[in-house]
Every structure is written in structure tokens, then in C-alpha cells.
Amino acid sequence: MKKYKVCLSKFLAVTFVASIVTFGGSTANAEIAPGITVPSFSQLQANAKFPDPFKMMDGTRMTSTSQWEKRREEIKALAQTFEYGVIPGKPQSVKGSVSDSTITVSVTDNNKTVSFTAKVTYPTTGKAPYPAMIGCGANTLNTQEILKLGVACIDLDTESIGSQTNNVRGKGKFFDLYGSNHSCGSIGAWIWGTSRLIDALETTPEAKIDPKHLGVTGGSRNGKGALGIGAFEERIALTIPQESGCGGAGNYRFAEAVGSSVQRIQSLVGEQAWFSKALDQFSYAVNKLPYDHHQILALCAPRGLLLIENPDYVWLHNEGAWANGKVTEIIYDALGISDRFGYSSVGNHMHCSLPASQFGDVNAFIKKFLLEDKTAVTDFFKSDKNYTLDKAKWIDWTVPTLINATPTPTQPSYTPTPTRPSYTSTPTKTANPEDINKDGVINMADVILIASCFGSLAGDGKYNASSDLDSNGAINMADAILVATKFGKTF
């Protein structure tokens, strides 16, 4: 029986690591910046307050606006690991074609090809190529008002890219390309799909769309998606999530403090497959999340961000969005770009039906960020139902005075992860290297350490030489098997 238990433990150890091969393998061309090491869930420390947006992962705090780009990359790495899934970077090829008002995007990667479409409504005023607002699934703002400004409206068929129906994972063109077990939820797939749409727009002038002046919007669940798209895709100049609730403009910690009357992580992850399964582990450990959605909102900085809210729908927790907006406003102010963030909350209307009283707020942001109207007033925080943010309860950090020039939006060309450096030999390992955490026993804790950097190569941010047991510059199944052969031994 004892021998049987030891063999079973070894089998489970290898099986556990094998189960995360898809996640590890998907990072090879991912948009996670080199040099960033994300802690494992077990290493995270609980923090009941809004995490410090200005605190770098090495423990130092920002002193200059020039550090915001690095801080953004850190937040993006955390968010991909624990919430959205690891988003693949630019694939082998992207091609666009236009028929009438339909854009077809064909993507080839891993020697497979998938296609999806987007429908364009062109304005009758203005001049081609037109700026455009991309609707994540649908645009629930007043599209007629947008068209009057000379701005096109694009409806991206996100359901075909990553299905959000019946909480079934791994369905859609994204998963056809990268596998049904990919770490991304449907929103991660939508982020990727929007990036591919923009790739196609950049090389398809017959679409008559200006790829340098694009916004994104969506309402409710699509508002969660619009925020994810704007947070990760830097070619989006303006992001307008509408009544997006928890997982969008809301804050996870704030929602958890309110309880079951509002949408929170434990209800969110069971509702639809919007997010990575990795988010599930925070359902009853919300305070261990190493960031929160004030930082996801701030990923849009230094680009434009407008939150459209409605206090009438309790489930979407308008107070949490208001509080999160206030903290996001603090971040934009500290970066010296207060006119690039706005908040507008108006009630007495149906969910995601934009009332006329908010037309001007939306139009102002579109004018400034898509039409470059510098006279448009966008520095506002409006709400017909005001709350009070208890800073003593939620904030234990100070706002730094940041030096240097205001950060400027960039238009990066998304290229595959840079070529990895050639591998150099690892220093001689100590005795019993399979005891990775040096606690005197080879057990599941050591397996988990391998799993946390599985699939990485020397030069990766995730690579950890102590887990590279055969010193070949790659952390893979061979290392897991070495642990399994000594599983259960003590020293």
C-alpha cells in the first residue's frame, strides 16, 4: 500500500504540471513584457485596501511619469495571469478584405487560419478615412449622434471570436486557433480579436477607416469587454465602458464588502466564461488579488477614458464604480492628464440606454480623442447620486508628486516577443535540487513552483533557474519528472 501511495503521488505530481502545459505554452508570443516575474497564488499577501497603483513590483514607488509605462506592463502581466488569461501577440499573418460595409479579418497562426467579421456604418458627413468607435459586440451609445460627428461605427462580432453563451469555455474562432484549453476567457479572446481587427484596418485602406483614431465601447457585459480592450490595446485612443459592473468599472474589494446584493467575483465567475479560470481562486480570497480594477481602468492612461454609469441597477453596484472612478481620477491627476478621464452617472432610464443628458459627455470625449478637437471639455466627474469615499478604510498610500513630462500615448506595432537571449550555463546546483523551496521535503509545493514557470526559457521574466533541474535552459516536463522521481523524500 505504501508503495502504491508513493507511485500515485508521483503520478499526480506530473499530471498536475501537465495540466498547465497549455497555459505555459501559450506565453511564447504573449503580450507579457520580458523581465516581469509574476508571483504564484500562494505567494500573494492579503490586502483589504485598494492596492497602491504607484508601487512597483520590486517594492519601490513611482517618482516620475516616465515610470508609468513599466508600471502598466506589470499590471498587465498580473491581470493576464490572474484574470484575463495570457493574450497571444501578433500572429503569423493578418489580412483584411471589404465587401459592402463588412470587413472580414483572416488570421493565420500556428499554420491554422480563422476568419471573423465586423460591420461598419459610415457617416454621411466628415471625410474618409473616418475615425471610428468599435462596438464590443454592440454599441449601446447613441450611434446616430456619433455618426453626425463624422465618426464611423464598427460592430465587432465578438461572440464568434469567443463565445459567452451558457458559460461554456473554449468556443469561438480564437479557441479554434489556440486550443479550447487556452487560459483566456471570452474577454481575453475579444481583446485579441480587436487587435487583429486593427491590424487589418492598418493594411486595408479600402475600409476607409483611420486606424490612428479609434475608440471602443460596450454596455453591461460588453462594457467589461470594452474596458479589457482599451486597457490592453494601446492603439485604442478612447475607451467608454457603459454600466459594466464588477469585472468592469467596479472594484472587486468594494463589491465583496457590500455582499451578495451586488455582482462580485464569486457570482461573476459562475455567470459566464468571461474571464480566465485563474480568477476562480479569488472567489473567497478577494483580498489576495494583487491589483484591483482602479488599476485596470488606469491601464488606459495616458489615453482617453470615460465611464458611463447608471445608479438604478443595484446588481451593477454604482457606488463601487463611483469609488473606483474617484481613485482612477487620482491616478490620472497624478500623471498630469486629468483632462483625459471623465465620469458621468445618470439614472431614471433603462439599463444601457444612453439618456439625452449624457450625449454631450460622450460627444466631448469623441471630439477630443477621435477628432482632435482640443477645445472639447473632458475634465469632469458628474453623478446625480453622490457618495463618500472612506479613504481611511480603502486607501493606505499617498499620492506621489511625479516629475518629468506628461506621458504620451504610443502607437506600438505589436510584434512577437523579442528573440530570447542565448542560454548561459546555470551555476552548480546544491544537493537535492528537487527540493526547490528548501523546506526539507520534496512535495507538491515544489511541483507548484515548477508549474508557476512551466514552459519558460532562460531570459524569460518567468524563468527561475532553481526550477530548471536539468540545467538545459528550459522548464518543462523533464523537470517535473525529476521531482516526481524523488516525490515524498525528506532530508
C-alpha positions as CSV (number, residue, x, y, z in Angstrom):
1,M,0.0,0.0,0.0
2,K,2.8,2.4,0.9
3,K,4.5,1.8,-2.5
4,Y,1.2,2.4,-4.2
5,K,0.7,5.7,-2.5
6,V,4.2,6.9,-3.4
7,C,3.6,5.9,-7.1
8,L,0.2,7.7,-7.0
9,S,1.8,10.8,-5.6
10,K,4.4,10.8,-8.4
11,F,1.8,10.4,-11.0
12,L,-0.3,13.2,-9.6
13,A,2.7,15.5,-9.4
14,V,3.5,15.0,-13.1
15,T,-0.2,15.2,-14.1
16,F,-0.6,18.5,-12.2
17,V,2.2,20.1,-14.2
18,A,1.0,18.6,-17.4
19,S,-2.4,20.2,-16.8
20,I,-0.9,23.7,-17.1
21,V,1.1,23.0,-20.3
22,T,-1.5,24.9,-22.4
23,F,-1.1,28.0,-20.2
24,G,2.7,27.8,-20.2
25,G,2.9,27.1,-23.9
26,S,0.7,30.0,-24.8
27,T,3.0,32.6,-23.4
28,A,5.7,32.2,-26.1
29,N,4.3,35.0,-28.1
30,A,2.3,36.6,-25.4
31,E,2.0,40.3,-24.6
32,I,3.8,40.0,-21.2
33,A,6.9,42.1,-21.1
34,P,10.2,40.3,-20.6
35,G,11.7,40.6,-17.2
36,I,8.4,40.6,-15.2
37,T,8.1,37.7,-12.7
38,V,4.5,37.2,-11.5
39,P,4.2,35.6,-8.1
40,S,2.2,32.4,-7.6
41,F,-1.2,32.5,-5.8
42,S,0.5,31.1,-2.6
43,Q,3.0,33.9,-2.6
44,L,0.3,36.7,-2.7
45,Q,-0.3,38.7,0.5
46,A,-3.8,39.6,1.5
47,N,-4.6,43.3,1.4
48,A,-8.1,44.6,2.2
49,K,-7.4,48.1,0.8
50,F,-7.2,49.4,-2.8
51,P,-3.7,48.3,-3.9
52,D,-1.2,51.1,-4.4
53,P,-1.2,51.9,-8.1
54,F,2.1,53.7,-7.8
55,K,4.0,50.9,-6.2
56,M,6.2,48.8,-8.5
57,M,6.5,45.1,-8.1
58,D,10.0,45.5,-6.6
59,G,8.5,47.5,-3.7
60,T,9.7,50.9,-4.8
61,R,7.2,53.7,-5.6
62,M,7.0,55.7,-8.7
63,T,8.8,59.1,-8.7
64,S,8.4,60.0,-12.4
65,T,5.7,59.8,-15.0
66,S,8.3,58.1,-17.2
67,Q,7.9,55.0,-15.0
68,W,4.2,54.6,-15.8
69,E,4.9,52.5,-18.9
70,K,6.8,50.0,-16.8
71,R,4.1,50.0,-14.1
72,R,1.5,49.4,-16.8
73,E,3.3,46.4,-18.1
74,E,3.5,45.0,-14.5
75,I,-0.3,45.4,-14.0
76,K,-0.9,43.9,-17.5
77,A,1.2,40.9,-16.5
78,L,-0.7,40.4,-13.2
79,A,-4.1,40.9,-14.9
80,Q,-3.3,38.3,-17.7
81,T,-2.1,35.8,-15.1
82,F,-5.0,36.1,-12.7
83,E,-8.0,37.4,-14.6
84,Y,-8.0,37.7,-18.4
85,G,-5.7,34.9,-19.5
86,V,-2.4,35.2,-21.4
87,I,-3.2,37.1,-24.6
88,P,-1.3,36.0,-27.7
89,G,0.7,38.7,-29.5
90,K,0.8,39.3,-33.2
91,P,0.2,36.1,-35.2
92,Q,1.9,34.9,-38.4
93,S,-0.3,37.0,-40.7
94,V,-3.5,39.1,-40.6
95,K,-5.4,40.0,-43.8
96,G,-8.4,42.3,-44.3
97,S,-11.0,42.5,-47.0
98,V,-14.1,44.6,-47.5
99,S,-17.4,43.8,-49.1
100,D,-20.0,46.5,-49.0
101,S,-19.9,47.5,-45.3
102,T,-18.5,44.3,-43.9
103,I,-14.8,43.9,-43.0
104,T,-13.5,40.3,-43.0
105,V,-10.4,39.6,-40.9
106,S,-8.4,36.5,-41.7
107,V,-5.8,35.4,-39.1
108,T,-3.1,32.8,-39.6
109,D,-1.1,31.4,-36.7
110,N,0.3,28.0,-35.8
111,N,-0.4,27.2,-39.5
112,K,-4.1,27.5,-39.0
113,T,-6.4,30.2,-40.4
114,V,-9.6,31.6,-38.9
115,S,-11.8,34.5,-40.1
116,F,-14.3,36.8,-38.4
117,T,-16.3,39.9,-39.5
118,A,-17.1,43.4,-38.4
119,K,-20.0,45.5,-39.7
120,V,-19.3,49.2,-40.5
121,T,-21.8,52.0,-40.5
122,Y,-20.3,55.0,-42.3
123,P,-21.2,58.6,-41.5
124,T,-22.8,60.9,-44.2
125,T,-20.6,63.8,-43.0
126,G,-16.9,64.1,-42.5
127,K,-14.1,62.8,-44.7
128,A,-12.6,59.4,-45.3
129,P,-10.7,57.8,-43.8
130,Y,-13.1,58.1,-40.9
131,P,-12.4,57.9,-37.2
132,A,-14.4,55.0,-35.7
133,M,-16.0,53.8,-32.5
134,I,-15.7,50.0,-32.2
135,G,-18.7,48.3,-30.5
136,C,-17.6,45.3,-28.5
137,G,-20.4,43.1,-29.6
138,A,-22.7,46.1,-29.9
139,N,-22.6,49.9,-29.5
140,T,-25.3,51.0,-27.0
141,L,-24.3,54.6,-27.0
142,N,-26.3,56.9,-29.3
143,T,-24.9,55.8,-32.6
144,Q,-26.8,58.5,-34.6
145,E,-25.1,61.2,-32.6
146,I,-21.7,59.6,-33.2
147,L,-22.4,59.4,-36.9
148,K,-23.4,63.1,-37.0
149,L,-19.9,63.9,-35.8
150,G,-18.4,62.3,-38.9
151,V,-17.3,59.2,-36.9
152,A,-18.0,55.6,-38.2
153,C,-19.4,52.9,-36.0
154,I,-18.0,49.4,-36.2
155,D,-19.8,46.4,-34.6
156,L,-17.3,43.6,-33.9
157,D,-18.8,40.1,-33.8
158,T,-17.2,39.2,-30.5
159,E,-19.5,36.2,-30.0
160,S,-17.9,34.4,-33.0
161,I,-14.4,35.2,-31.7
162,G,-15.0,34.0,-28.1
163,S,-18.4,32.7,-27.1
164,Q,-20.0,33.9,-23.8
165,T,-23.1,31.6,-24.1
166,N,-24.2,29.2,-21.4
167,N,-20.9,29.6,-19.5
168,V,-19.2,27.2,-22.0
169,R,-15.5,27.7,-22.3
170,G,-13.2,27.4,-25.3
171,K,-15.7,28.1,-28.1
172,G,-15.1,30.6,-30.9
173,K,-12.5,31.4,-33.6
174,F,-9.9,32.4,-31.1
175,F,-10.1,28.9,-29.5
176,D,-10.2,27.2,-32.9
177,L,-6.8,28.8,-33.4
178,Y,-5.2,28.4,-30.0
179,G,-7.0,25.5,-28.5
180,S,-10.1,25.1,-26.3
181,N,-8.0,24.8,-23.2
182,H,-6.3,28.2,-23.7
183,S,-6.1,30.3,-20.5
184,C,-8.1,33.2,-21.9
185,G,-11.8,33.7,-21.2
186,S,-14.0,35.2,-23.8
187,I,-12.9,38.8,-22.9
188,G,-9.3,37.9,-23.5
189,A,-10.3,36.5,-26.9
190,W,-12.2,39.7,-27.6
191,I,-9.1,41.8,-26.8
192,W,-7.0,39.6,-29.2
193,G,-9.8,39.9,-31.8
194,T,-9.9,43.7,-31.6
195,S,-6.1,43.9,-32.0
196,R,-6.4,41.7,-35.1
197,L,-9.2,44.0,-36.5
198,I,-6.9,47.0,-36.0
199,D,-4.1,45.1,-37.7
200,A,-6.4,44.5,-40.7
201,L,-7.5,48.2,-40.8
202,E,-3.9,49.3,-40.9
203,T,-3.4,47.4,-44.1
204,T,-6.8,47.7,-45.8
205,P,-7.3,51.3,-46.9
206,E,-10.4,50.4,-48.8
207,A,-12.2,50.0,-45.4
208,K,-12.0,53.8,-45.3
209,I,-11.2,53.8,-41.5
210,D,-8.5,55.8,-39.8
211,P,-6.7,53.3,-37.6
212,K,-5.0,56.0,-35.6
213,H,-8.3,57.4,-34.3
214,L,-10.2,54.5,-32.8
215,G,-12.4,54.2,-29.8
216,V,-14.1,51.2,-28.2
217,T,-17.3,50.9,-26.2
218,G,-19.8,48.3,-25.0
219,G,-22.6,48.1,-22.5
220,S,-23.0,45.8,-19.5
221,R,-21.1,42.5,-20.1
222,N,-19.8,44.1,-23.3
223,G,-18.7,47.0,-21.2
224,K,-16.4,44.6,-19.3
225,G,-15.1,43.6,-22.7
226,A,-14.6,47.2,-23.9
227,L,-12.6,48.0,-20.8
228,G,-10.4,45.0,-21.3
229,I,-9.8,46.0,-24.9
230,G,-9.0,49.6,-24.0
231,A,-6.7,48.6,-21.2
232,F,-4.6,46.2,-23.3
233,E,-4.8,47.6,-26.8
234,E,-2.7,50.8,-26.9
235,R,-3.9,51.7,-30.4
236,I,-7.3,52.5,-28.9
237,A,-7.4,56.2,-28.3
238,L,-10.6,56.3,-26.3
239,T,-12.4,53.8,-24.1
240,I,-16.0,54.2,-23.0
241,P,-17.3,51.2,-20.9
242,Q,-21.1,51.6,-20.2
243,E,-22.7,50.3,-17.0
244,S,-20.1,47.5,-16.8
245,G,-20.3,46.5,-13.2
246,C,-18.0,44.1,-11.4
247,G,-15.2,43.0,-13.8
248,G,-15.6,46.4,-15.5
249,A,-15.7,49.8,-13.8
250,G,-16.4,48.3,-10.4
251,N,-13.9,47.3,-7.8
252,Y,-13.7,43.7,-6.6
253,R,-12.8,44.6,-3.0
254,F,-15.5,47.2,-2.7
255,A,-18.2,44.8,-4.1
256,E,-17.1,42.0,-1.7
257,A,-17.5,44.3,1.3
258,V,-21.1,45.0,0.2
259,G,-22.0,41.3,-0.2
260,S,-24.4,39.2,-2.3
261,S,-26.7,42.1,-3.3
262,V,-24.1,43.1,-6.0
263,Q,-22.1,41.3,-8.6
264,R,-18.8,40.1,-7.1
265,I,-16.1,37.6,-8.1
266,Q,-17.9,34.5,-6.8
267,S,-21.0,35.3,-8.8
268,L,-19.1,36.7,-11.8
269,V,-17.1,33.6,-12.5
270,G,-20.2,31.4,-12.4
271,E,-22.3,33.6,-14.6
272,Q,-20.4,33.4,-17.9
273,A,-16.9,32.4,-19.1
274,W,-15.8,36.0,-19.4
275,F,-12.5,35.6,-17.5
276,S,-9.7,33.0,-17.1
277,K,-10.4,30.1,-14.7
278,A,-7.5,31.6,-12.7
279,L,-9.9,34.2,-11.4
280,D,-11.9,31.5,-9.6
281,Q,-9.3,31.1,-6.9
282,F,-10.0,34.6,-5.7
283,S,-13.8,34.0,-5.2
284,Y,-13.3,33.6,-1.5
285,A,-9.9,35.3,-1.3
286,V,-10.6,38.6,-2.9
287,N,-8.1,40.5,-0.8
288,K,-5.2,38.3,-2.3
289,L,-5.8,39.8,-5.7
290,P,-2.5,41.8,-6.3
291,Y,-4.4,44.6,-8.1
292,D,-8.0,45.8,-8.5
293,H,-10.0,47.4,-11.2
294,H,-8.9,51.0,-10.4
295,Q,-5.6,49.8,-11.9
296,I,-7.3,48.1,-14.8
297,L,-9.1,51.4,-15.6
298,A,-5.8,53.2,-15.2
299,L,-4.2,50.9,-17.9
300,C,-6.0,53.2,-20.3
301,A,-3.8,56.1,-19.3
302,P,-2.4,58.2,-20.8
303,R,-5.2,57.6,-23.4
304,G,-8.8,58.8,-23.0
305,L,-11.3,57.1,-20.7
306,L,-14.9,57.9,-20.0
307,L,-17.1,55.9,-17.6
308,I,-20.8,55.9,-18.3
309,E,-22.9,54.8,-15.3
310,N,-26.4,54.4,-14.0
311,P,-27.2,54.3,-10.3
312,D,-30.6,52.5,-10.7
313,Y,-29.3,48.9,-11.1
314,V,-28.2,47.6,-7.7
315,W,-26.6,44.5,-9.1
316,L,-24.0,46.6,-11.0
317,H,-23.1,48.4,-7.8
318,N,-22.9,52.0,-8.9
319,E,-21.3,53.1,-5.6
320,G,-18.4,50.8,-6.3
321,A,-18.0,52.2,-9.8
322,W,-18.2,55.7,-8.3
323,A,-15.5,54.9,-5.7
324,N,-13.3,53.2,-8.3
325,G,-13.8,56.3,-10.6
326,K,-12.6,58.5,-7.8
327,V,-9.4,56.5,-7.3
328,T,-8.9,56.4,-11.1
329,E,-9.2,60.1,-11.2
330,I,-6.5,60.4,-8.6
331,I,-4.2,58.3,-10.8
332,Y,-4.9,60.4,-13.9
333,D,-4.4,63.6,-11.9
334,A,-1.0,62.4,-10.6
335,L,0.1,61.6,-14.1
336,G,-0.8,65.2,-15.1
337,I,-3.6,64.2,-17.5
338,S,-6.8,65.0,-15.6
339,D,-8.5,66.0,-18.8
340,R,-8.2,62.5,-20.2
341,F,-10.5,60.9,-17.7
342,G,-14.2,61.6,-17.2
343,Y,-17.1,60.1,-15.2
344,S,-20.8,60.5,-16.0
345,S,-23.6,58.8,-14.0
346,V,-27.3,59.5,-14.7
347,G,-30.3,57.5,-13.6
348,N,-34.0,57.2,-14.4
349,H,-33.6,55.2,-17.7
350,M,-33.3,51.6,-18.8
351,H,-30.0,49.7,-18.5
352,C,-27.6,50.8,-21.2
353,S,-29.9,53.1,-22.9
354,L,-28.0,56.4,-23.0
355,P,-30.2,59.3,-22.0
356,A,-30.0,62.6,-23.8
357,S,-28.4,64.2,-20.8
358,Q,-25.3,62.2,-21.4
359,F,-25.0,62.8,-25.1
360,G,-22.8,65.9,-24.6
361,D,-20.4,64.0,-22.3
362,V,-19.9,61.2,-24.8
363,N,-19.6,63.7,-27.7
364,A,-17.0,65.7,-25.9
365,F,-14.7,62.7,-25.5
366,I,-15.2,61.6,-29.1
367,K,-14.4,65.1,-30.3
368,K,-11.2,65.4,-28.3
369,F,-9.7,61.9,-28.8
370,L,-11.0,60.9,-32.2
371,L,-11.4,64.3,-33.9
372,E,-8.6,66.1,-32.1
373,D,-10.8,69.0,-31.0
374,K,-8.7,70.5,-28.3
375,T,-11.5,72.8,-27.2
376,A,-13.7,69.9,-26.0
377,V,-14.1,69.9,-22.2
378,T,-13.4,66.4,-20.8
379,D,-12.2,67.1,-17.3
380,F,-15.4,66.3,-15.4
381,F,-16.8,63.9,-12.7
382,K,-20.6,64.1,-12.8
383,S,-23.1,62.0,-10.8
384,D,-26.7,62.5,-9.9
385,K,-26.1,60.3,-6.9
386,N,-23.1,61.2,-4.9
387,Y,-21.3,59.0,-2.3
388,T,-18.4,59.5,0.0
389,L,-15.2,57.5,-0.4
390,D,-13.9,56.5,3.0
391,K,-10.2,56.9,2.3
392,A,-9.2,55.7,5.8
393,K,-10.9,52.4,5.1
394,W,-9.8,51.9,1.5
395,I,-6.5,53.8,0.9
396,D,-3.3,53.4,2.9
397,W,-1.0,55.0,0.4
398,T,-0.1,58.6,-0.5
399,V,-0.2,60.2,-3.9
400,P,3.4,60.9,-5.1
401,T,4.4,64.1,-6.8
402,L,5.6,62.7,-10.1
403,I,8.3,64.6,-12.1
404,N,9.0,64.7,-15.8
405,A,6.8,65.3,-18.7
406,T,3.3,64.0,-19.1
407,P,3.3,60.5,-20.6
408,T,2.2,60.5,-24.2
409,P,0.1,57.8,-25.9
410,T,2.1,55.4,-28.1
411,Q,1.1,53.6,-31.3
412,P,3.2,50.4,-30.8
413,S,3.4,47.8,-33.5
414,Y,2.6,44.5,-31.8
415,T,5.4,42.2,-32.7
416,P,6.3,38.8,-31.3
417,T,8.2,38.6,-28.1
418,P,11.9,39.6,-28.7
419,T,14.3,36.8,-29.5
420,R,15.3,35.2,-26.3
421,P,19.0,35.6,-25.3
422,S,21.3,32.6,-25.8
423,Y,21.3,30.3,-22.8
424,T,24.2,30.5,-20.5
425,S,25.1,27.8,-18.0
426,T,23.5,27.8,-14.6
427,P,25.7,27.8,-11.5
428,T,26.2,24.4,-10.0
429,K,23.1,23.4,-8.1
430,T,23.1,22.4,-4.4
431,A,22.4,18.9,-3.2
432,N,18.8,17.7,-3.6
433,P,17.9,20.3,-6.1
434,E,14.4,18.7,-6.4
435,D,13.7,20.3,-3.0
436,I,13.2,23.6,-4.8
437,N,11.8,25.6,-1.8
438,K,14.5,24.1,0.5
439,D,12.0,23.0,3.2
440,G,13.5,19.6,3.6
441,V,10.8,17.6,1.8
442,I,10.0,17.1,-1.9
443,N,6.3,17.5,-2.2
444,M,3.5,19.4,-4.0
445,A,4.9,22.8,-3.0
446,D,7.9,22.0,-5.3
447,V,5.7,20.9,-8.1
448,I,3.7,24.1,-7.8
449,L,7.0,26.2,-8.2
450,I,7.7,24.3,-11.4
451,A,4.1,24.9,-12.6
452,S,4.4,28.6,-11.9
453,C,7.2,28.9,-14.5
454,F,6.4,25.9,-16.7
455,G,7.2,26.5,-20.4
456,S,9.6,29.4,-19.7
457,L,13.1,29.6,-21.2
458,A,16.3,31.3,-19.9
459,G,15.8,35.0,-20.4
460,D,12.1,35.0,-19.7
461,G,10.7,37.0,-16.8
462,K,9.1,33.8,-15.5
463,Y,12.2,31.7,-15.8
464,N,13.6,30.5,-12.4
465,A,16.9,28.7,-12.5
466,S,16.1,26.8,-9.4
467,S,13.3,25.0,-11.2
468,D,15.4,24.2,-14.2
469,L,16.6,20.9,-12.6
470,D,18.4,19.6,-15.7
471,S,20.0,22.9,-16.4
472,N,19.1,23.0,-20.1
473,G,17.6,26.5,-20.1
474,A,14.0,25.3,-20.3
475,I,11.5,24.4,-17.6
476,N,9.4,21.6,-18.9
477,M,8.2,18.1,-18.3
478,A,11.7,16.7,-17.8
479,D,12.0,18.9,-14.7
480,A,8.6,17.7,-13.4
481,I,9.6,14.1,-13.8
482,L,12.8,14.7,-11.8
483,V,10.7,16.0,-8.9
484,A,8.4,13.0,-9.3
485,T,11.2,10.5,-9.0
486,K,12.0,11.8,-5.5
487,F,8.5,12.8,-4.5
488,G,7.9,12.4,-0.8
489,K,11.6,12.2,0.2
490,T,12.8,14.1,3.2
491,F,16.2,15.4,4.1
